[in-house]
Amino acid sequence: MKPAVKIMSWNGENGNRFAEIAEEILLPMVQKDVCFTVPHQSRERLRTDGNFYIHIWSCFSGHHEYELVTPPSKIYGFEVDCRDEAFRPKRKKEIGKVFLCPGTSYEVAELIDNNLFIHHDICHKGTLRELAIFKQLLLEVTQELRPSSEKIAARLGSELKEMREKKEETRGSFEALYLAELLKRTREDEEALIVNARKVEKIKEEMANLLAKRTAAIEQLEKYSGMSSLTDEAHSAEFDKLLAIPGVLGVQIEKDTLKVYTQLIRIVEDDVTYRIGRFRIEISMIGKEPGLKFFNLTNKGRGPGYDRPRDFNAASDYNRHHPHVNEEGVPCLGNLKEAIPRYVQASQFSVVTILAMQFLATANVEDKAGRGLKWWPKETN
């Protein structure tokens, strides 16, 4: 339990403020409970229960002889509000640390072990002057409690001697600790190897799936390729190929842009089907950048009837047409970016359309944009 200041008994004024000063100055130094008692002009025995005690208007009962004296008019430069007779012990030998009022022989207090005996009634009225005297006294007490360089050196010397005497025991403990840490790291490395091996197997499986998809795409490209010029006959054949592509609803040409309208695009990920929406694919027929754009005609962003996701950026993520298509319709094509211009230059717009629809039907959920797939509507049976 955290050390605290406790008032065991109080015969005076403003006890809470005295406790606050003790908590501020003394508690961090002693690191134990600080207990107040106010015997009120009475001798007090030493307390040895492990706490730190402050006895106000008291002296140590072990001093069998003492006299009563009038406190000076000022202590530490502050006027004394209560000058009732205070204790002055008569010592045959020094027992504790005595704190004198500067410039006088008056003993303000005596520190014996964990007991501070304050000799006059410092809390009679609880005034600001009494609090100031008490605060200055505690500052002197903390200076006394703070280890001196000689004490620190003696303690370190004693500890070093003890360490040397236990050298072999310490060496054995160190070796055991080192071996235990080495064994722990070895086990962690083995576990990491197992995890990474599993990741490698998963990557190999994903690569095999991608190669299979690539092979299927190449077969489709070969099926719809073969047009090399923009003759009327070639235009007609290419137009027929476009309309024959599964999922294409219609084709429109405006100026230098080919617009392809699709049926509903779906993405299947982890056995969940997401309804991405119907699209207008815009292909620049003269190679103008960007050469390919996508516009979601039904479910831009997260789709109709849904609340805006809290973790989406309103200027970009939420207004996307597709996980990999930004709010302006520009896609992140990856490797396809280099292939599209070649097919456009060859007027193979059916091939571009097939690649575009395959792009729309996939999402890479490993990157930030692809993880946005979860915000599109799910298909229910």
Secondary structure as GFF3:
##gff-version 3
##sequence-region A 1 381
A	DSSP	beta_strand	5	7	.	.	.	ID=ss1
A	DSSP	alpha_helix	15	25	.	.	.	ID=ss2
A	DSSP	alpha_helix	27	30	.	.	.	ID=ss3
A	DSSP	beta_strand	34	37	.	.	.	ID=ss4
A	DSSP	beta_strand	42	44	.	.	.	ID=ss5
A	DSSP	beta_strand	52	56	.	.	.	ID=ss6
A	DSSP	beta_strand	58	60	.	.	.	ID=ss7
A	DSSP	beta_strand	66	69	.	.	.	ID=ss8
A	DSSP	beta_strand	74	75	.	.	.	ID=ss9
A	DSSP	beta_strand	78	79	.	.	.	ID=ss10
A	DSSP	beta_strand	86	89	.	.	.	ID=ss11
A	DSSP	beta_strand	97	100	.	.	.	ID=ss12
A	DSSP	beta_strand	107	112	.	.	.	ID=ss13
A	DSSP	beta_strand	115	118	.	.	.	ID=ss14
A	DSSP	alpha_helix	128	145	.	.	.	ID=ss15
A	DSSP	alpha_helix	149	165	.	.	.	ID=ss16
A	DSSP	alpha_helix	167	224	.	.	.	ID=ss17
A	DSSP	alpha_helix	232	244	.	.	.	ID=ss18
A	DSSP	beta_strand	248	254	.	.	.	ID=ss19
A	DSSP	beta_strand	257	262	.	.	.	ID=ss20
A	DSSP	beta_strand	265	269	.	.	.	ID=ss21
A	DSSP	beta_strand	272	277	.	.	.	ID=ss22
A	DSSP	beta_strand	279	284	.	.	.	ID=ss23
A	DSSP	beta_strand	292	296	.	.	.	ID=ss24
A	DSSP	alpha_helix	336	345	.	.	.	ID=ss25
A	DSSP	alpha_helix	349	360	.	.	.	ID=ss26
A	DSSP	three_ten_helix	370	375	.	.	.	ID=ss27
###
